[in-house]
């Protein structure tokens, strides 16, 4: 049989791009998607900084959400349950429901909580109880699921090594983006050669190298637009103030719908440049978003990026964690603008061929078909 009905299940963030893209993609491929979603994280964007009272409220909220999800999950019409992101803790409940219903369970891991919080962001010690808990949750959630979705082969290899999970469980699904929000259009470009970054200032993004490159290019008629806030923002904003870097403008957090215009007015979009291991294993949302705008993008060279893109064809790369390399690449493109439109077009074509919601939904639907036939 082919997949007809899917239940997206859990406390996942409904407006997170990964969930929006895959749900839309399945629907575009004529898969009926029912969402059983109990929002747990509304109003707590960073999911950190709880007080004791906050933890008690969170525990009560978890109990309410899980009881509601259990009873709804027992009666929903579906061929398969998919736990949306973030849903690492939800897999434990979803496994009970899916087993009782005799339906397969798919977990969109998207990332490792342990890798993100401990190794990449460094917000807790590797030897802490919290870190060990996250490692256990990552490993167990994958082992309890029939299939696990990740974005690159490099990311899959990491999960197999770190959590001792069979590679046969994993399905590679590119991240992609919403083609309606990020769509090309004609706009007037900035007078100065402008590069634009948008992100949450987590370590893998390496925003410090972007700002160091801005310092290098300060007197070379290159302007930097920086959109977003997050973990490393205060210290990096202080760095710009202390160094009196005048070719950088911070825009703060903006609605997703406002970002395309600022990107399109720029000449080049920026990807990620961090020196963390995770940065080398992922292709970030922003690469797809910039390519979907039919804009050229520069990002750090990595094995993950090379799985889908080629330097000088669909994008431009520089050395990871290297402000001089990034500055050199920006300088070269400023002086050879004829390269920009050709690479932007090829990047856009690659996005259209492989990473739109329709194409990602087709890949996911095919993987679900295979899973159901095997069962």
C-alpha positions as CSV (number, residue, x, y, z in Angstrom):
1,X,0.0,0.0,0.0
2,X,1.0,3.6,-0.4
3,X,1.0,6.1,2.4
4,X,-2.4,8.0,2.6
5,X,-2.7,9.3,6.1
6,X,0.0,10.6,8.5
7,X,-0.3,11.8,12.0
8,X,2.2,14.5,13.1
9,X,2.4,13.9,16.8
10,X,3.9,15.7,19.8
11,X,4.8,19.0,21.4
12,X,6.7,20.1,18.3
13,X,6.8,23.8,17.3
14,X,4.3,24.1,14.6
15,X,5.9,27.3,13.1
16,X,9.4,25.9,13.0
17,X,10.6,25.8,9.4
18,X,11.5,22.1,9.4
19,X,8.0,21.1,10.5
20,X,6.2,23.5,8.2
21,X,8.2,22.4,5.2
22,X,7.7,18.6,5.6
23,X,4.0,18.9,6.5
24,X,3.4,21.1,3.5
25,X,5.5,18.8,1.3
26,X,3.5,15.7,2.3
27,X,0.2,17.6,1.7
28,X,1.5,18.6,-1.8
29,X,2.1,14.9,-2.5
30,X,-1.5,14.1,-1.6
31,X,-0.8,12.7,1.8
32,X,-3.5,13.5,4.3
33,X,-1.7,15.0,7.4
34,X,-3.4,15.2,10.8
35,X,-1.6,17.3,13.4
36,X,-2.0,16.2,17.0
37,X,0.1,19.0,18.5
38,X,0.1,20.2,22.1
39,X,2.4,23.3,22.2
40,X,4.7,23.0,25.2
41,X,7.3,25.7,24.3
42,X,5.0,28.7,23.5
43,X,6.6,31.8,24.9
44,X,9.9,30.0,25.8
45,X,11.9,30.4,22.6
46,X,15.3,29.5,24.0
47,X,14.0,26.7,26.3
48,X,16.5,27.6,29.0
49,X,16.8,29.8,32.1
50,X,13.9,28.2,34.1
51,X,13.4,28.9,37.8
52,X,12.3,26.2,40.2
53,X,8.7,27.4,39.8
54,X,9.2,27.3,36.1
55,X,10.3,23.7,36.2
56,X,7.2,22.8,38.2
57,X,4.9,24.5,35.7
58,X,6.8,22.8,32.9
59,X,6.3,19.4,34.5
60,X,2.5,20.0,34.9
61,X,2.3,21.2,31.4
62,X,4.1,18.0,30.2
63,X,1.6,15.9,32.1
64,X,-1.4,17.7,30.6
65,X,0.0,17.6,27.1
66,X,0.9,13.9,27.2
67,X,-2.4,12.8,28.6
68,X,-4.2,14.8,25.9
69,X,-1.9,13.4,23.2
70,X,-2.3,9.8,24.4
71,X,-6.1,9.8,24.2
72,X,-6.2,11.6,20.9
73,X,-3.5,9.3,19.5
74,X,-5.5,6.2,20.3
75,X,-8.4,7.2,18.0
76,X,-6.8,9.2,15.2
77,X,-7.0,7.7,11.7
78,X,-3.4,7.3,10.4
79,X,-1.1,4.9,8.6
80,X,2.0,6.2,10.4
81,X,3.0,8.5,13.4
82,X,5.7,11.2,12.9
83,X,7.1,13.0,15.9
84,X,7.9,16.5,14.8
85,X,10.9,18.7,15.9
86,X,11.7,19.2,18.8
87,X,10.2,15.9,19.9
88,X,13.1,13.8,21.5
89,X,11.2,13.3,24.7
90,X,7.9,12.8,22.9
91,X,9.2,9.6,21.3
92,X,8.7,7.7,24.5
93,X,4.9,8.4,24.5
94,X,4.7,8.1,20.7
95,X,6.2,4.6,20.9
96,X,3.5,3.5,23.4
97,X,0.7,4.9,21.2
98,X,2.1,3.6,18.0
99,X,2.7,0.1,19.4
100,X,-0.8,-0.1,20.8
101,X,-2.1,1.1,17.4
102,X,0.3,-1.2,15.5
103,X,1.5,1.7,13.4
104,X,5.1,2.6,12.4
105,X,6.8,5.4,14.2
106,X,9.0,8.0,12.5
107,X,11.1,10.5,14.5
108,X,12.3,13.7,12.8
109,X,15.4,14.1,15.1
110,X,16.7,17.1,13.0
111,X,19.6,17.4,15.5
112,X,21.0,15.8,18.6
113,X,20.1,17.5,21.9
114,X,23.4,16.2,23.4
115,X,25.5,17.5,20.5
116,X,23.7,20.9,20.4
117,X,23.6,21.7,24.1
118,X,26.8,20.0,25.3
119,X,29.3,19.8,22.4
120,X,28.3,22.8,20.2
121,X,26.8,25.4,22.5
122,X,28.7,24.3,25.6
123,X,26.0,25.2,28.0
124,X,26.6,22.2,30.2
125,X,29.6,19.9,31.1
126,X,30.0,16.6,29.3
127,X,30.2,14.9,32.6
128,X,27.1,16.5,34.1
129,X,23.9,14.6,34.9
130,X,22.0,16.8,32.4
131,X,24.5,15.9,29.6
132,X,24.2,12.2,30.3
133,X,20.4,12.5,30.3
134,X,20.4,14.2,26.9
135,X,22.7,11.5,25.5
136,X,20.4,8.8,26.8
137,X,17.3,10.5,25.4
138,X,19.0,11.0,21.9
139,X,20.1,7.4,21.8
140,X,16.9,5.8,23.1
141,X,14.6,8.0,21.0
142,X,16.4,6.8,17.8
143,X,16.4,3.2,18.9
144,X,12.7,3.2,19.8
145,X,11.7,4.7,16.4
146,X,11.3,2.7,13.2
147,X,12.8,5.5,11.1
148,X,14.8,8.6,12.0
149,X,15.0,11.7,9.8
150,X,18.2,13.7,9.5
151,X,19.5,16.3,7.0
152,X,22.9,15.0,5.8
153,X,24.9,11.8,5.6
154,X,27.5,13.4,7.7
155,X,24.9,13.9,10.4
156,X,23.7,10.3,10.1
157,X,27.2,9.0,10.5
158,X,27.6,11.0,13.7
159,X,24.4,9.5,15.1
160,X,25.5,6.0,14.2
161,X,28.9,6.4,16.0
162,X,27.8,8.4,19.0
163,X,24.5,6.6,19.8
164,X,25.2,3.2,18.4
165,X,22.2,3.2,16.1
166,X,21.9,1.1,12.9
167,X,22.4,3.2,9.8
168,X,19.4,1.4,8.2
169,X,17.1,3.3,10.5
170,X,18.0,6.7,9.0
171,X,16.5,8.6,6.1
172,X,18.3,11.7,4.7
173,X,15.9,14.5,4.1
174,X,17.3,17.9,3.1
175,X,16.1,20.8,5.3
176,X,14.8,23.0,2.4
177,X,12.5,26.0,3.2
178,X,9.1,27.5,2.5
179,X,9.1,28.5,-1.2
180,X,6.3,31.0,-0.6
181,X,8.1,33.0,2.0
182,X,11.5,32.7,0.3
183,X,10.8,33.5,-3.4
184,X,12.8,35.6,-5.9
185,X,11.7,39.0,-6.9
186,X,13.1,42.2,-8.5
187,X,14.4,44.7,-5.9
188,X,16.8,47.6,-6.0
189,X,20.2,46.5,-4.6
190,X,22.0,48.5,-2.0
191,X,24.4,51.2,-3.3
192,X,27.4,49.7,-1.5
193,X,28.3,46.1,-2.0
194,X,26.4,44.4,0.9
195,X,26.4,41.0,2.4
196,X,23.6,39.8,4.7
197,X,23.5,37.2,7.6
198,X,20.5,36.1,9.5
199,X,20.6,33.6,12.4
200,X,20.4,33.0,16.2
201,X,24.0,33.6,17.0
202,X,24.7,30.0,18.1
203,X,28.4,28.9,18.0
204,X,28.2,26.8,14.8
205,X,27.1,29.9,12.9
206,X,30.5,31.6,13.7
207,X,29.2,35.1,13.6
208,X,32.4,36.3,15.2
209,X,34.2,35.4,11.9
210,X,31.7,37.4,10.0
211,X,32.3,40.5,12.2
212,X,36.1,40.0,12.0
213,X,35.8,39.9,8.2
214,X,33.8,43.1,8.4
215,X,36.7,44.7,10.4
216,X,39.1,43.6,7.7
217,X,37.0,45.1,5.0
218,X,36.0,48.2,6.9
219,X,37.6,50.6,4.5
220,X,36.9,48.6,1.3
221,X,33.3,49.7,0.5
222,X,31.7,46.5,1.8
223,X,28.7,46.7,4.2
224,X,27.4,44.0,6.5
225,X,23.7,43.4,7.5
226,X,23.3,41.2,10.6
227,X,19.8,40.0,11.5
228,X,19.0,38.2,14.7
229,X,20.0,37.7,18.3
230,X,20.9,34.8,20.5
231,X,23.6,33.1,22.6
232,X,26.7,35.0,21.5
233,X,25.0,38.3,20.5
234,X,25.9,40.4,23.6
235,X,29.6,39.8,23.4
236,X,29.7,40.2,19.6
237,X,27.7,43.4,19.7
238,X,30.2,44.6,22.4
239,X,33.1,43.6,20.1
240,X,31.7,45.8,17.2
241,X,31.2,48.7,19.6
242,X,34.7,48.4,21.1
243,X,36.3,48.1,17.7
244,X,34.1,50.9,16.3
245,X,33.3,48.9,13.2
246,X,31.2,51.2,11.2
247,X,30.3,48.9,8.2
248,X,28.0,46.7,10.3
249,X,24.4,47.2,11.0
250,X,22.4,45.0,13.5
251,X,18.7,44.6,12.8
252,X,17.9,42.4,15.9
253,X,15.2,39.7,15.7
254,X,12.7,40.2,12.9
255,X,9.7,38.2,11.7
256,X,10.6,35.6,9.1
257,X,8.5,37.4,6.5
258,X,10.8,40.5,6.8
259,X,14.1,38.7,6.1
260,X,13.7,38.1,2.4
261,X,13.5,41.8,1.5
262,X,16.7,42.6,3.4
263,X,18.5,39.6,1.8
264,X,17.3,40.5,-1.7
265,X,18.5,44.1,-1.3
266,X,22.0,42.7,-0.5
267,X,24.4,41.3,-3.1
268,X,25.4,38.1,-1.2
269,X,24.0,36.0,1.6
270,X,26.1,34.4,4.3
271,X,25.9,30.9,5.7
272,X,27.8,29.4,8.6
273,X,31.5,29.6,9.5
274,X,31.8,28.1,13.1
275,X,34.7,25.9,14.2
276,X,32.4,23.3,15.9
277,X,32.1,19.7,14.7
278,X,28.4,20.1,14.3
279,X,29.0,23.0,11.8
280,X,30.8,20.5,9.5
281,X,27.9,18.0,9.7
282,X,24.9,20.2,8.7
283,X,23.6,22.3,5.9
284,X,21.8,25.1,7.6
285,X,18.3,26.5,6.8
286,X,19.7,29.8,5.7
287,X,21.6,28.3,2.7
288,X,18.3,26.9,1.3
289,X,16.5,30.2,2.1
290,X,19.1,32.3,0.3
291,X,19.2,30.0,-2.8
292,X,15.4,30.0,-2.9
293,X,15.6,33.8,-3.3
294,X,17.9,33.2,-6.3
295,X,20.8,34.9,-4.5
296,X,24.4,33.8,-4.3
297,X,25.7,32.6,-0.9
298,X,29.1,32.2,0.8
299,X,29.4,29.5,3.5
300,X,32.2,27.6,5.2
301,X,33.5,24.5,3.4
302,X,32.4,21.2,4.9
303,X,31.7,17.6,4.0
304,X,28.0,18.2,4.6
305,X,27.8,21.1,2.1
306,X,29.7,19.0,-0.4
307,X,27.0,16.3,-0.3
308,X,24.7,18.6,-2.3
309,X,26.6,21.7,-3.5
310,X,29.8,22.4,-5.4
311,X,32.0,25.5,-4.8
312,X,31.8,27.9,-7.7
313,X,28.7,26.1,-9.1
314,X,25.7,26.6,-6.8
315,X,27.5,28.6,-4.1
316,X,30.8,29.9,-2.9
317,X,32.8,28.5,0.0
318,X,35.7,29.7,2.2
319,X,37.6,28.1,5.1
320,X,35.7,27.5,8.2
321,X,36.6,29.7,11.2
322,X,38.7,31.9,9.1
323,X,37.9,35.6,8.9
324,X,40.7,36.3,6.4
325,X,39.4,33.6,4.0
326,X,35.9,34.9,4.3
327,X,37.0,38.5,3.7
328,X,39.1,37.4,0.6
329,X,36.0,35.6,-0.9
330,X,33.8,38.7,-0.3
331,X,36.5,40.9,-1.8
332,X,36.8,38.7,-4.9
333,X,33.1,38.7,-5.5
334,X,32.8,42.4,-5.0
335,X,35.4,42.9,-7.7
336,X,34.0,40.2,-10.0
337,X,30.3,40.6,-9.8
338,X,29.7,38.8,-13.1
339,X,30.1,35.5,-11.2
340,X,27.2,36.3,-8.9
341,X,24.2,35.9,-11.2
342,X,25.4,32.6,-12.8
343,X,26.0,30.9,-9.4
344,X,22.8,32.4,-8.0
345,X,20.8,30.8,-10.9
346,X,22.5,27.4,-10.5
347,X,21.9,27.5,-6.8
348,X,18.2,28.3,-7.4
349,X,17.9,25.5,-9.9
350,X,19.4,23.0,-7.5
351,X,17.0,24.2,-4.8
352,X,14.1,23.8,-7.2
353,X,15.2,20.3,-8.3
354,X,15.9,18.9,-4.9
355,X,14.8,21.0,-1.9
356,X,11.4,22.5,-2.4
357,X,8.6,21.3,-0.1
358,X,7.2,19.3,-3.0
359,X,10.4,17.5,-3.6
360,X,11.1,16.9,0.1
361,X,7.5,15.7,0.6
362,X,8.0,13.2,-2.3
363,X,11.2,11.9,-0.7
364,X,9.5,11.5,2.7
365,X,6.4,9.9,1.3
366,X,8.5,7.4,-0.6
367,X,10.4,6.5,2.6
368,X,7.1,6.0,4.4
369,X,5.8,3.8,1.6
370,X,8.9,1.6,2.0
371,X,8.5,1.4,5.7
372,X,4.9,0.4,5.5
373,X,5.6,-2.3,2.9
374,X,8.4,-3.8,5.0
375,X,6.0,-4.0,8.0
